[in-house]
Amino acid sequence: MPFWDPRSWPARRKRTTLDAAEYVGVVAAGSVGSLNWGGLFDADMKPLAVASSIAFTFLAAGSKFALRRLDDGEKDAAAKEKEAADAARKEAEDKIRAEADQAVQCARQQAKRIVQAILLHMHEHFFEQSANADKLVHRITLFQQVSGASEGGPCKRWLQVYARHGWHQNSATVWPLDEDVPGGCRGVAGRIWLESATLFESAACPWPLDGNPKQKAEYASSHEITVDEAERLNVKSQFFAGTVVLVNGKKWGVLLVDSLKTFEKAKEGGQRGLQRKRIERYATLIGRAIEGAS
C-alpha cells in the first residue's frame, strides 16, 4: 500500500514505534554487554574498551535499522512499480476491448447496409414486371430471431425486423416463437421459421375497410392469426412469400415478401417456381453477408 494512502498510516506508526523500541533494546543490551566486556581489560584499557564496544553497538544497531529502512523503501518502490504496470496493462486491455467492440459494431453496420442493398435489388428483381406505381405496395422484410429471458419465466424468442424495403422500416412488430406449443410460432413469418420451408400464402379476402367482422375473421384465419393480431398490423397484406435465412448453417431469421395485391402471377406453376428460386437465392446471399459480419 503506498505511503500516501491514509489507510497505511496506522500500520506505519505502529511499525515505527516497534522499530524504535527494538533499537533502544539493542543499544541497551549492547551497552550492558560492553560493560561486562570491559572487565576483561586492565584499569587503563577498560574505559577505551567500553567506549569502543558501545560505539560498535550503536553502529551495528544503526546499520541494521538503516538496512531495514532501505529494504522498506525498495519494497515501496516495487509496489509502486507493480501498481503502475497493472494500471498500464489495464489501460491497454481496455483500449483493445474498446477497439474490438468498435470493429464489431462497424462490421454489423456494414452488414446491415449490405443487407439493405440486397433487399433493394431483390425488390426490383422480384417485382420487375409490376408497374412502377404498384411497386409501392410491395415490401420485403428480413426478420431476425431474438431471444431474451422473461422475468420469472423461461427464455423467450421472437422475430423482429432487422431490415426492410418498403413501408414502416422501423416497425416494432414482433412475432413470438415457441416451437414446443401448438400455434406457438405466430404469423406467416413464424410458420416459415417453424417449418424451415419456403411458403407462399394469399389472404382469403382483403382486409375490410368498413370494419366487417366476418371478413376480418376470414382474413385473420387465412393467415392463422387472431383478429387482434391482424388489427395490430401496420399493413394488411394479401400476399406473402418467404423462406428461412441460415447463418453458419443455423436458422438465423426469415426473409418475407408481402404485398397489398394478390400477385396472381405467383400462383402459376412456372412463375411460382421462379419466385421460389429467387427468394431462396436472395436468402442465401443475405446469410453470407451476415456470416461475414460475425
SVG drawing of the C-alpha trace seen along z (x, -y; Angstrom):
<svg xmlns="http://www.w3.org/2000/svg" viewBox="-69 -11 115 40">
<polyline fill="none" stroke="black" stroke-width="0.4" points="0.0,0.0 1.5,-3.4 2.8,-5.6 0.4,-8.4 -2.6,-6.2 -4.2,-7.3 -5.1,-3.6 -1.4,-2.8 -0.6,-5.4 -1.7,-3.5 0.3,-0.5 3.3,-2.7 3.1,-4.5 2.9,-1.1 6.0,0.2 8.0,-2.9 7.2,-2.6 8.2,1.1 11.4,0.3 12.4,-2.4 11.7,-0.1 13.8,2.6 16.6,0.1 16.7,-1.1 16.6,2.5 19.6,3.5 21.6,0.5 20.8,1.1 21.8,4.7 24.9,3.9 25.9,1.3 25.4,3.7 27.5,6.3 30.1,3.6 30.5,3.0 31.0,6.7 33.4,6.8 35.4,4.0 36.0,6.2 38.4,8.3 40.8,5.4 43.0,3.7 42.1,0.4 43.9,-1.7 42.3,0.0 38.9,0.6 37.3,-2.9 38.6,-2.6 37.3,0.9 33.9,0.0 33.6,-3.1 34.7,-1.2 32.2,1.6 29.3,-0.9 30.2,-2.7 30.3,0.5 26.9,1.4 25.4,-1.9 27.0,-1.5 25.7,2.1 22.2,1.2 22.1,-1.9 23.3,0.1 20.6,2.8 17.8,0.3 19.2,-1.7 19.2,1.5 15.6,2.1 14.5,-1.3 16.3,-0.8 14.5,2.6 11.2,0.9 11.9,-1.8 12.7,0.9 9.5,2.7 7.5,-0.6 9.2,-1.3 8.5,2.2 4.9,1.9 4.6,-1.4 6.2,0.1 3.8,3.0 0.8,0.7 1.9,-1.4 2.4,1.8 -1.0,3.1 -2.6,-0.3 -0.8,-0.3 -1.9,3.2 -5.5,2.5 -5.4,-0.6 -4.0,1.4 -6.7,4.2 -9.4,1.6 -8.2,0.0 -8.0,3.3 -11.5,4.2 -12.9,0.8 -11.2,1.2 -12.7,4.8 -16.1,3.6 -15.9,0.7 -14.7,3.2 -17.7,5.5 -20.1,2.6 -18.7,1.3 -18.9,4.9 -22.6,5.1 -23.4,1.7 -21.7,2.7 -23.6,6.0 -26.9,4.1 -26.0,1.7 -25.2,4.7 -28.5,6.4 -30.4,3.2 -28.8,3.1 -29.7,6.7 -33.4,6.0 -33.5,3.1 -32.1,5.2 -34.5,8.1 -37.5,5.7 -36.6,4.5 -35.9,8.1 -38.8,9.8 -41.4,7.3 -39.7,6.4 -42.9,7.0 -45.0,4.7 -45.8,1.2 -43.8,-1.5 -46.9,-2.6 -47.7,0.9 -44.1,1.4 -45.0,-0.9 -47.5,1.7 -44.8,4.4 -42.5,4.9 -39.5,7.1 -38.6,7.7 -35.7,9.5 -36.7,10.7 -34.1,11.7 -34.6,14.3 -34.0,12.7 -34.1,14.3 -34.3,13.0 -35.3,14.1 -38.7,13.1 -39.0,12.1 -39.8,15.1 -40.1,17.3 -38.2,19.3 -36.2,17.9 -38.4,16.4 -37.7,15.9 -39.4,13.8 -38.8,12.5 -38.2,8.8 -37.5,6.5 -33.8,6.4 -34.1,4.6 -36.9,3.7 -37.5,2.2 -40.9,0.6 -43.3,-1.0 -42.7,-1.0 -39.0,-0.3 -38.8,-1.0 -41.7,1.2 -41.7,2.6 -44.0,5.5 -42.7,8.9 -43.8,12.4 -43.4,14.8 -41.6,18.2 -42.4,21.2 -41.8,24.5 -43.0,26.5 -46.5,25.2 -49.1,25.8 -49.5,22.5 -46.7,21.0 -44.9,19.6 -47.1,16.8 -47.8,15.2 -46.6,16.2 -43.0,15.5 -43.4,17.7 -44.7,20.6 -41.9,20.3 -39.5,20.4 -41.2,23.5 -41.4,25.4 -37.9,24.3 -39.5,24.1 -40.3,21.7 -44.0,20.8 -46.5,18.8 -49.7,17.7 -52.7,15.5 -55.4,14.0 -58.9,15.3 -60.1,11.8 -58.9,8.2 -59.0,6.6 -62.4,4.9 -62.2,1.1 -65.8,0.9 -64.9,3.0 -67.0,6.0 -66.3,8.5 -66.9,11.6 -64.3,10.5 -61.9,9.6 -62.2,13.1 -61.8,14.7 -58.7,12.6 -57.1,13.4 -58.0,17.1 -56.4,17.4 -53.1,16.3 -53.6,18.4 -53.5,15.3 -56.2,13.8 -58.3,10.8 -56.5,8.8 -53.1,9.7 -54.4,8.7 -55.7,5.4 -52.2,4.5 -50.6,5.0 -49.4,1.7 -50.1,3.1 -52.9,5.6 -51.1,7.5 -52.9,10.0 -49.9,12.0 -46.9,13.5 -43.9,15.4 -40.9,16.2 -38.1,18.6 -35.7,19.1 -32.2,17.5 -29.3,19.6 -26.1,18.2 -23.3,20.6 -25.7,23.5 -28.2,22.5 -31.6,20.7 -31.0,17.0 -34.2,15.4 -36.9,15.2 -36.9,13.4 -40.5,12.3 -42.2,10.7 -45.6,9.2 -47.9,7.2 -51.3,5.5 -52.0,7.1 -52.8,10.8 -49.9,11.1 -51.7,13.5 -48.7,14.4 -47.1,16.1 -50.0,18.6 -49.0,20.0 -46.8,23.1 -43.8,21.9 -43.9,18.4 -44.2,19.9 -41.1,22.0 -39.2,19.0 -40.2,16.9 -39.2,19.7 -35.7,19.9 -35.3,16.1 -36.3,15.8 -34.2,18.7 -31.2,17.3 -31.5,13.9 -31.9,15.6 -28.5,17.3 -26.9,14.0 -28.2,12.4 -26.9,15.3 -23.5,14.9 -23.4,11.2 -24.3,11.7 -21.8,14.5 -19.1,12.1 -20.0,9.7 -20.0,12.4"/>
</svg>
